[in-house]
């Protein structure tokens, strides 16, 4: 099984353990399924699928970088590639990328997540003296109002190199202030470049019951090139296929709750659109599962959960 799939299953099992105060432990894989059981907790069957589409070239590059990270820092880690981001293609970019990822990972305790910082360039230009706003493209687009309050005049901000803005509010405010200060030195028609940092989520796998038997190793997942998770139509198409495939994989399971774990490609979990899409599907297609979990950007959530089914299964 792909390591990212194994880790996603373990993360969702850990969330079930916490929610229901259980001790689900993964067992050896059977026919592509992960079964998990506790001494007094019953048994669950889990199948994992990616809520995106990736080509073989990207998967091969992921495997190469996972091996490089394994050599640089042993441990069980999961790195999330945000939408629009690219993996390093060659040296010396690869070595610097590995150094920064490992630096972020070295600060994490078991079960914790953080952000790996990667340098990017942004550009600010002044359009005219009138107004007080910025036209923003790229990763800072949804924060244009916060940026505009620091400006006198009309500007454009090119932040296409920034794929995931840090969650640290103090750093966000610091960047807004920096943009405001830079704007004061620009005349109409001027443009200036400045540096910032992309913030990719990285997490260290938790131990406990759901981590039992886990071997060390890096996994890289998230959003492959060209896929747009904010496209509701694309998500619905992929989700429909994953539901059908998962239902088929779990069709012979009769004595255990059936769980589908989806690996999302979202910038942040709060932007996920799989849950709303799920509510528009045929109940017969969704009814094949007792739980559907979503793991994305170092977070885990159920988008379908039959609480009574799990409580009945473990009493």
N, C-alpha and C positions, 0 to 999 in steps of 0.2 A: 504494500500500500504506500502511496505517496506520503511522505512524512508530514506535509502540510495538512493532509486529510486526517492523518492520525491525530495530530495536535488539535485540530478543530473538534474532532470527536471528544477528545479528552477534556477540552475546555467546556464543552456543553455538558458533559457528564459531571464535571466539577460544579457547574451551576445547578444541575439537578440535585446533587448531593447537598449543596448549601440550602436550596429552597425546601427540600423535603427531609432534610436531616438524615441523609442516607449515606451509604458507603459503596457506591457502585465502583467496581474495579474492572477494567477491560480484560477480556479473555482473548486467547488466540483467535485470529481472524478466520472466519468460516465462510467460504464462497463469496468473498468480498465484503462481508458484513462484520461489524465489530459488535460482539456481544459483551455485555457488562453485567456483573452480578455482585451482590453482597451476601454475606452469610445468612442474613435474615431479610434481605431487601428485594427478593424476587430477581427478575432478569429483564433486561431491555435489549433490543436489537437496533443497531445504528448503521445508517448508510450516509456517506458524505458526498457532496457534489459542489462544484464551483458555480456561483451565480454570475458567470461571465464566460467569454469565449477567448481562447488563446491558441496561437499557432505553435507548431513544434519548435520553431527557431527560438521563441521566447522561453519555452519550457527547457530547452537545452541550455540556454544561457543561465537560467535560474539554477539548474543543476550544477553548472560549473562554479557559480558564485557561492552556492551552498557549500560545496567542497572546499573552496578557498576560505570561507568563514570557519568551517570546522577545523581547519588547520591553524587558523589564527587565534581562535578562542573556543576551546571545547565547552560544551554545555547545550542545554535544550532551549533554543531561542526561536522566536517567530518574528520575521521582519515583514512589514506591510508596505507594499508599493502603492503610493497614492495615484489617483487618476491623472493621466498626463505625464507622469514621471517616466524617465528612461533609465534602464540599468546601464552601468558603465560598459563601454564597448572595447576598450583597449587600455594599455599602459600609456602614461602613468596614472590615468584617471582611475583605473581599477584599484590600484594599491591605496590611493588616497581615499577612495570610497570605502574600502575595507577598513582602513584605519579609523575612519569616523564612525562607522557602524559598530565596530568593536569597542570603541571608546564609550559609546552610549550604553552598550550591553554590559560593560564592566561595572557600571554603577547600579545595576538592578539586583535586588534581592529576589528570591523565588516568588513567583506569582505577581511580580510588579511589572509595570510598563513605563516606558519613557520615550524620548524623541531623539533620533539620530539627526544631527544637523549637517546639512550639505550646502555648500556655497552656491548662490545664484546671483544673477545681475538683474536689476530693475532699472527702468528709465523714466524720468520725469521731464515733461516739456511744458512750456507756457504757451498758451494759445492767444490770450488777450488779457488786458488789464482789468476789464470789467468782469463782474460775477464773483462767485465764491464757491467753486465746485471743481471736482475732478471727474473726468471720464476715464473709467478704469477698466482695463482688460486683464484677463488672467486671474490668478488665485486670490487677488485682493478685491475682485469685482463686487462681492456682496458687502464689502466694508466701505464702500465709497462715501457713504454719509459721514462716517466717523472721520475719514480722511478730509473730506470737504470742509469740515468745521475748522480745520487748521489753515485754510488757504484764503488768500486775498487775490482774486483774479480767476481766470479759467485755465485749467491744466488738463493734460492727459497723462495717465500713469500706465506704463506697460509692465505688468507683473506676470507675464506669461511663463516666465521661468520659475515662478513660485507655485508649486503644485499642492502643497499642504501648509497652511499657516499654523504656527504654533498655537497650542491651547493656552499658553501662559499669558494671562491678561496683562500683566505688567510689561511684558515684551511687546505685546500688540500696541499698547499705548505708547511705548517708547518709539516704535516704528512710525506711528502716526505723527508724533512730535518731530521726528527726524525729517519726515517728508515736508512738514510745515516749515521747518528751518531751511531746508534746501530750496523750497519754493521762493523764499524771500530774496535769494541771490540770482533769480532768473529774470531776464527781460523777455518781452514778447518775441517768440521765435527761437528762444534758447532751449536746449535740451541737455540734461546731465544724467549720467549713469551712476548707480551706487550699488553696493553689495548688501545682500541680506542672506538668510539661511532658510532652506527648505527643511521641514520638520517631519521626518518619516517615523511612524510608530514602530517601536520594537518592544517585545515583551519576553520575559523569561517565564518559561512554563512552570505552573505550580506543581507541587508534589501532592501529598495526601493520597487518598484512595484512588482518585481518577488518574493520578500520575504513576501508579504502581506498575513496575515493569518497563517504564519508559527508558529508552537509551538516549544518550547525548547525541545532539545533532542540530544543525541549523535548518530551518525551513523558510523559504521566501514565497510569499503569496500576495494577493491584492489585485491590482488592476493591470492587465496586460495592455500593450500599446493598441490604440485605436478603439478600445471599448469605452463606451460612455455610460456609466451607471446611472446618470441622471435622466437618461432617455427611457421614459416609462414603457414605450413600445418594445424596446430591446429587452428590458427586464422581464416584461410579461412573456415574451417569446421564449427566453431562456428558462424562466421559472416553470412554464408549462412543460417544457421538455424534462426538466429535472424532477418534477412531480411524477411524470409518467415513468421515467427511468427508476426513480426511487420506489414507486409502487410495485413495479415489476420485480425489483431486487428483493423486496420485503414480502412478496406474495406468499411465500411458503411459511412465513412466521405466523404461528397461531397462538403460541402460549406466552407471548411477551409483548409489552408495548412497543410500537414501531416508531422509530425516530429518524427523521431526515435532518441532517445538519448541512446548512448552506454556507459556503464561504463567500462573503460579500466583497465587492470591489470599491467600497465607498470611501470618500475622503474622511468623513466622520460618521459614526453610527447614527447620529440624529438625522442624517440626510437619507437614510435608507427608505426605499420605496417598495420593497418586497412585501412588507406587511399589508399596506393598502392594496397592492396588486392582488394579493392572495384572496382578499375579501370579494373580489369580482369574479373568481373562478367557480366552476361547477363544484358544488359541495361533494359530489361523488369522487372527484379527482383529489380533493383535499382530505376527504374522509378516510383515505387509506392510511393516514398517519395519526398517531396519538400525540405527537409533538413534532413541530418544525422549529429548529433553532437557527439563528443567524449569528455568525461569528465574523466580525469585520473591524478593522482598525483597532485591534487589541481590546475589543469589547464583545460581550456575548449577551444575546437576548432571545427569548422565545417569541416567535411571531404566531405560533399556534401551540396551545398547551391544554390537554385534557387533564386537568388536575385530578378529577375523580378517578380517571383510569389509572393514574400512577398511584394514587392512594390505595385503590383497590388491589393493585398489583403487588404492593409491598406490605400489606397487612397480614 
